[in-house]
Amino acid sequence: MFLETLFRAGQSWQEKTLATLQLNVIEFLQDETRDLPAMAEAELFYQHVAELQCFELALTEKLNRLTTQKMQGN
């Protein structure tokens, strides 16, 4: 029973330590080195990418319609 308790305590400590390390690394890379964008910046970037994809799709459809119209007109 003692070894099981000791093992679980060690496992819990390891999980907490790993989580803390991950947060510290993320914070360092975002705030100190600026190698990673903040979460809000990344979300805004992905939102802009999605908007551009929608615009690209609409332009492609319009170009296809215009090409079809031109070919039918000639």
Secondary structure as the mmCIF struct_conf table of DSSP 4:
data_model
#
loop_
_struct_conf.conf_type_id
_struct_conf.id
_struct_conf.beg_label_comp_id
_struct_conf.beg_label_asym_id
_struct_conf.beg_label_seq_id
_struct_conf.end_label_comp_id
_struct_conf.end_label_asym_id
_struct_conf.end_label_seq_id
HELX_RH_AL_P HELX_RH_AL_P1 PHE A 2 GLU A 27
HELX_RH_PI_P HELX_RH_PI_P1 PHE A 28 GLU A 32
BEND BEND1 THR A 33 THR A 33
BEND BEND2 LEU A 36 LEU A 36
HELX_RH_AL_P HELX_RH_AL_P2 MET A 39 GLY A 73
#
